[in-house]
Amino acid sequence: MNIWYAICDALPLEMLHWNFMKNAFLAILIMAPLFGLMSTMIVTGKMSFFSDALGHSAFTGIAIGCICGVAAPTWAAVAFSVAFALLFSYVRSRSNQAADTLIGVFSSAAVALGIFVATLGGGSFTKYNTYLIGDILSVTPEQIGGLALVFVAVVVFWFFFANRMTLTAIHPQLASSRGIPVKLSQAVFTTAIALVVTLSISSIGLLILNSLLVLPGAAARNVAKNLRQYHLISVGFALAASISGLVISYYWGASAGAAISLVLALIFAVTFCFRKRRA
């Protein structure tokens, strides 16, 4: 972190004179590519509501961790979210129900369980507000380290399996006929989403986290001409919006997560208009 602090001190930016802004800026540079990469597969696989359901399961895991007296409830949330994702993948592979129906079942159950646990014994819900709204400015070096590990793992996974994952999302039957383990691929991908969602929830906030997992890919899809462009543009949009949102939050005193989400929504609107003109 000392090297990163020295780099920030050398930049002529007022907001980077503060250590909490240096931490937030580094966290943004790690999270944005994660959101950009995951977003393309979430949009392609029509799993937008699933990422939202995982956010609810992460909140439930945090509530359970707090009730059980776990010192770091985020890791309880990670364990619960991964279990939730794997259970969903198992049920999905053995059910004739539509994916959106199963997502609705899991999401509603996660929300109900989270609220039940959080208010058990007359407990106050207000202590969980930080997870609903998020605060990127309070991110710690330890949390940044966890995000960095997930980022490296996702990038390595993407480098070797991006094409297989795309084919699995678009046409599972064709992927299976070519020897791709579809069920395993889906389980690994849902687990990756669970890790990204859970580790980001305290920084971005449950209420708007899903927009960061959907909007970069949706906007990139408006203008990308091939799969390579699709991934690169999505990551570029996520980075641009994240940095812009952090700057806006600093000078306007607003929520960074909300600012990032609004910038992404604006990018989507612009790319949608451009797509219409191009057509």
N, C-alpha and C positions, 0 to 999 in steps of 0.2 A: 504493500500500500504506500510505502514511503516514496517509491519511484513514481507511482501514479500521482501522488500529491505534488511532487516536484514538477511533473509535466503540467499539471493544472496551474501551478503557481507561475509557470512561464507563459501561459496564455493570457492575452490582454482582455480577460472577461471578469467583470466585477463579481458575478454570482459564484465564480469558482474560487473566490478567496475564502470561502467558508468550507470547513471540512464536511459538513453534512451535504452540501451541494456537490462536492467532489465525489462522495459516496453515491449519491443519487445519479449523477451523470455516468459513473462507471456501471452502475446497475442497469441503467437505461441502455447503454451500449451492448450489454450482454443479453438483456431480455428482448430487445427489439428484433435481432435476427432470429431468436427462438420463436417469437410470435409470427414473424414473417414466414419461416419455414413450415411451422405447424399449420398456419392458416391455409396454405395452398392445399394440403391434404385434407384438412377439415372441410373446406369448401368443395373440393372435388368429390370427397366421399359422402357429402351431404350429412355431416355430423355436427352441424352448428349447435343444435340443441343438446347434443351429448356433452360438449365442452361446458355448457352451462350447467348441466346436471352434475358434472364433476366438481364444479365450483361449490354447489350445494353440499356434495359429499365431503368436500374439504372442510367446509364450515362445521359439518357434523363431527368430523374427526377432531377438530380443534375444541369443540364443546366437550366431547368425551375426554379428551386429554386434560382439559381444565378440571373437569369433575373428578377425574382419577388422580389429580395432583401431579401430573407430568410436568417437569420443569420446563421443557420446550414443547409446547402443544403442537407446533408446526410439524414435528416429526410424527406425532400421533396422527395428524391429518394426512401426512404422506402415506402412512401405512393403511389408513382407512380408505383413502382415495384409490390406491393401487388395488386393494381388495375389491373395492366397488367396481373398478374398471374391468378387472378379470372376471368378476361375477357377471357383469353385463355381457362381456364377450362370450362367456360360456352359455348364458341363456339365449343370446342372439343366435348362436350357431345351432341351437337345438329347438328353436321355436319357429312357427309359421307366421307369427305376428310381424307386422310391419315395424321397421326400426324406430320410426317416430313414436309408435305406440309404446314400445318397450322403454324408450327414453323417457316418455311421460310417466310411466309406472315407476321407474327408478328415481327420477327427479323428484316426484311428489313424495315418495317414501323418504328420500334423503332430507328434504326440507322439513317434513313433519318430525322426523327423528331428531334433527338438529334443534328445532325449536323446543321439542319436548325435553331433551337433555339440558338445553341451556336454561330452561325455566323450571327444572325439576327442584322440588322443595321450596318453591317461591323465589328462586334465584333471579337476580337482575340480568336483563338482556343487554343493558347499556355497555357492559364491559366488552361486548363483542362488536361494538359499532366500528372499531378501527378495522376489523376484517371486512365489514360491509363497504366502507368508503375507501379504505386504504390510505397509506401515507408513504410515498416513495422517499420523502425527506428523512424518514427515520430508519432507513435501511442500514443494517450493520455490516461490517466487513465479513463476519461469519456467514451472513445470508448471501452476500455477494460471492463468497467462495463456493457455497452450495449451488448457486445459479451457474457459476463458471463450470463446475463439474458436469452439470446437466447439459450445458451448452456444448461442451467438448463431446460428450457422449452422443448427443443428437446429431451434431455435424458429422461425426464418424459414421453413424448409422445411416445418415442421409446419403453420404458419399457412396456407400456400397449398395444400398437398397432402395434408393429413390424411385428408380424405374419400376421395380417390382411392386412397391407400395402403390404407385400410381395405377398400375394395371389392376392390382387387387381392388382398389377403390372404384375403378371405372367398370371393370368386368370380372367379378370374382370367378365365374365359371371358366372363362378363358385362362385366367391366371392359374387356376387349379389344373387345367389340362396341360399346361406347360411346366408342371412340376413345382409350382410355387406353393409353399405351405400357407394357404390362405388364413386358416384359423390362427396359426401361430403369428403371422404377420399382423393380423388385426389385434391380437392380444398385446403384442409388443407396442404397436402404435397407440392403443388406448392407455397403456401403462405410461408411455412417454407423455401423453397429454395430461395424465393425472399428476405426474411430477412437475411439469411446467405450471399447471394451474395452481397446485398446492403451494409451491415455493414463491409464487407471484402474488398470492391472494392478499397478504398483509401489506404489500407495496402498492398494488393497483386497486384492490377492492373488489369484492364479490359482485357488486351491482353493475360494474362496467367491464369486468375482466373479459367476458365473452366477446364484447365488441372488438377487443384487440386481437382476438383469435379468429375473427371472421372478416373484419373489414380489410386488412391488408391483402388477403387472397382474393376477396370479392372485387376490390379495386383493380388489382393486377389482372384479373381475368377480363376486365373490360378492354384492356389495351395490349395484352401479351399476344404475340403471334405464334409462339411455340412454347414447349415445356420449359426450356432453359430460361427464356425471358420471363415466364410465369413465376418461377422461383426467385429470380434475381430482382424483378420489379417488386414483388411482394416484400422481400427483405428491405429493398430501398425505401418503399413507402413506410414500412414500419419504423425504420431508422429516422427518416425525415420527420414523421409525425411525433415520434417519441422525444426527439431533441427539441422540436418546436414546442411541444406541450410542456416540457420542463422549463423552457425559457418563459413561456406565457405564465406558468404557475408562479414563477419567481417574481416577475415584475407586476403581475396583477393580483397576486395573493390568492389564487384559486387552487382547487385540487388538481394535482398533476395528472392523475389518472383520467379525470374527466376532460381535461384539456387535450390530452393525447387522443382520447376517443373522438372528440369533436373535430380535431384536425383530420383524423382518418375518415370521418364521415364527409368532411368537405372534399378530401381527395377522391373519395368514391363518387361524389356528385359531379366533380369536374371530369373524371375519367368516363363516367356514364354519358355525359354530354358529348365528350369527344368521340366516344364509340358511336353515338347516334349520328354525328356529322360524318364520320368515316363511312358508316353504312350507307 
